[in-house]
Amino acid sequence: MCGIVGIVGREEVAERLLDGLRRLEYRGYDSAGIATDHGGRIERRRASGKLVNLARELAADPLPGCTGIAHTRWATHGGPTTNNAHPHATDEVAVVHNGIIENFKALRDELIGRGRVFTSETDTEVVAHLVSEKVEAGFDPVGAVREVLPRLHGAFALAILFRKHPDMLIGARLGSPLVVGYGEGETYLGSDALALGPLTQRIAYLDEGDWVVCTEEGAQVYDRDNKPVERAVTISGVTGELVSKGNHRHYMLKEIYEQPIVVAQTLRSYLQRMEERVTLPIPEFDLSAIKRVTIVACGTSFYAGMVAKYWFEQFARVPVDLDVASEFRYRAPVMEPGGLMIVISQSGETADTLAALRHAKAEGQTIAAVVNVPTSSMAREADLLLPTHAGPEIGVASTKAFTCQLAVLAALAANLAHAKGLFKDGEERQIVRHLGEAPAALNAALAYDESIQEMAGAVAGARDVLYLGRGTDYPLALEGALKLKEISYIHAEGYAAGEMKHGPIALIDENVPVIVIAPSGPLFEKTVSNMQEVQARGGKVILISDYDGIQAAGEGCIATITMPKVHPLIAPLVYAVPVQLLAYHVAVAKGTDVDQPRNLAKSVTVE
Ligand code: HGA
């Protein structure tokens, strides 16, 4: 999840590189750095912590040069210090890297054995030394990189700057994304098209194993066998504007409030309101033969997948396997022919999920990707692209991407049921109607923001918090706990309500708030029984339900949150709002960094 930008051109680059990093800070904010080639020397500015620290450093000590590379880091190897900040450099070369060099230890020992001196604890520094050694031995940059790339195991996107060649940058990718941008008399490298938004819209995506030599005039791409290749240039459509917070204090709050609009926007591509049909953006894609569905994702996207498992089984009657992406391919999963794998990822770059996608593709599965970035690796590698239209999500804790993913997954489940001829009279029409009601219901849920803010104090002082739910509210309980952990640093766990009595109930005492998600409906009474088991042991319950549910079971709770009454199909979307707002207000009450919580990054591009 580190971010990379590079510019080779004729005008000063430092400010523009910094601007590129601002667009990539979602990938990590442990440290940042820039190197340029200037006056026959490689010069660097680096700073630990957020980008503002590097900006301050550059203001105090500007960095001249018309060719440069830049990096924002999410540390994997070595702490978030200035010494470990990229670019890593020798006298001859500077390198920025996204990924993990898995054989770095052996390479480092070998290099130390030859007298090379390391100044960081990172895996990346071996790349700088390996390339430098070749350059010092007389190889030109192209020859040096060609020699070194086969020695690197693991995943990398690299941008390399050469002291003696200020007119050139070399990039390479294996496992981590890298794009080439084409300008007028300038060429760029970037982790994604977003980073290059203000510089160019003309983008070529490198394939796995590609490496590229960039000069002012353009770029020459080579494939993994070192054969010159052409990679198509596409127009990214990314504008140069940075997304603003509007009138909101944090991006996260802005994004919570955007949900009615972006869910409506997303549903527009999937619901044919006139025909009362659910369709997919690729209408000719035939799902009728799908026998089994495998859903793979990480974090919040995984919980969206967990909700979808209930829907696929309920509507389309197909068996569904659900896996955390980082576990999937390491347990020799059995994938039968005719299976559909659904990968879910906001960025479409999540390394664990991407690896699972590739594994399943090699096993002959049809791949559907539910992603928010239509130019992402997953979008490009899937057979069926199912975009969410959430718009850029900047807050590290996912909110609007989650509810948009749910909207798409509900549509896909309904479409699969239709393709299999499983809908009885009027059923599809009902689904279209209920999904169509979601934006207004989300709006109604947002109206309770102030009352949720008022009760945040009851949670902010807690050391541990439990979330309980049944059915599709169980994944929401997990999501609520994840949100709280991520941004308030309070330990929280989500449980299936009925599972409490099998162990976790031992944790209950008067210091552990228990948040129960229980819309009135078929599972309400069972959930309320579990809630009463908690109350009987002195547990302090916050009940999230609708008016009827609160009337029936609100007594004895320390607080209640009233949601609009909605159909069970859209309850997971609507009930996402109070769990998001509760986590948000608790984090604000605790004074944490809501949009950039510690140790996290938005897009996780390492395994
Ligand atoms: N391994 C390198 C780069 C980390 C990275 O790509 N994170 O997403 C480091 O630790 O600096």
Residues whose N, C-alpha, C, O or C-beta is under 5 A from the ligand:
A	BS01	HGA	M1 C2 W74 A75 T76 H77 N84 H97 N98 G99 I100 T122 D123 T124 V606
